Amino acid sequence: MSNPWLRELWRMVALFGGALFVGWLLGVPHGMFTLALAGYLGWHLYNLHRLERWYRRRKKTEPPTASGIWGEVFEHIYQWQRSDRQRKKKLATILSRFKESTAAMPDATIILTEDDYIEWFNKAAKRYLGLQSKQDIGQRIDNLIRHSRFSEFLARGDFSEPLEMVSPLDEQRYFAFRVVPYGKQHKLLVVRDISRIKRLERMRSDFVANVSHELRTPLTVVSGYLENMAADDSEQSNQWSKCLHQMQGQTQRMTRLVEDLLMLSRLENEDKTAVRDPVAVSALLTSLVDDARVLSGENQHRISLESDDNLWLRGSEKELTSAFSNLLFNAVQYTPDNGHIIVRWYRDGDNACFEVQDDGIGIAIQHVHRLTERFYRVDAGRSREHGGTGLGLAIVKHVLDRHEAWLGIESQPGKGSVFRCTFAPKMLMQRDASTENR
Ligand code: ADP
């Protein structure tokens, strides 16, 4: 009989039937039945008590044994206890293997709780960040890595990109901090030493800066001689005038290229954040628009300026001038004669926007996301024709990165383009332009 309840039923029938029969023989059927009932109830109570006592002592011991339905209950508990033990053992093995492998990893690995308290870290974390097992477990990570950029990174909660930062212990080393949230309440903080990559990047950009710097002097000499020769009115010189003119054009292009390369490497090598001086954007734009009109010359572009005079920026005037002029002069270069160009500087909610709109040649969508790459041009011939270096928008992007701003481009071929720089609220200042005398 496989069903335990059926077996139990038969036991009951046998017990109570037997009791009634003996009671009938003795002439006390009710008394015997009550006695059997009390015995049966006592047996249940006794087993219930054993179960409760086992549960209180908990799990270390195996559950008691019994006959009947209680035997079945204890057997189930025993099976469940065994599989639970095996599962725990397996989990513990997995966990210790995970800890062993992360402990052996060359990257610092730290397990953080949801609120950024340290739960565990490997040996590399001790080396990289100077963490100490006894004191630091249970501490908040940003109390131990004290750096405003790190705290901001943690608080922002956007971990799609790693944070690259100088080591908190050694200024010569660079680390990339990556946070990977896992489970519901944990984060894995992985810290990689990227000093070598940074060194290589630095070497590359130093090389470009040095070459550009070395080219400056010979270029100045050559263009000086060319200028003198062009000014010379002799017959011999007139013979060469077309040639001289071309040579002057090319030396000017090279000079611009060298200046742009130097500007880019300066932006790359300097501190991540630019200076934070007050910049009167409106006044700056007025002078840039004048320059753009001169550049437009006979092409007769109609250039207008709509600007909020009281809205100022915190930043480097030199860098912002470079970024804004690149966008404005591009609009002049890539807009046919008599085209319209509108320059705007305005508040947009909490942010502020600098915008250049033109009704020029526009850009096909597939090029738009690559425009800020160095030397990326939609039409290289056209860019060179007007002396473009292909570095203008790369400079714009770098300057904006250093000013907590970002570039948006909307464009349609044949209809025109809008280049928009959006600045975060913390970069803005409200000043009454009429009372400022700068
Ligand atoms: P360049 O020196 O060639 O102008 P930039 O980096 O300033 O280099 O610009 C990259 C490319 O973006 C340009 O070659 C041009 O094809 C395109 N471009 C930039 N501004 C505009 C614009 N206002 N209208 C159309 N195309 C533009």
Residues whose N, C-alpha, C, O or C-beta is under 5 A from the ligand:
A	BS01	ADP	N330 A331 Y334 G360 G362 I363 L371 Y376 R377 V378 D379 S383 G388 T389 G390 L391 G392 L393 A394 S417
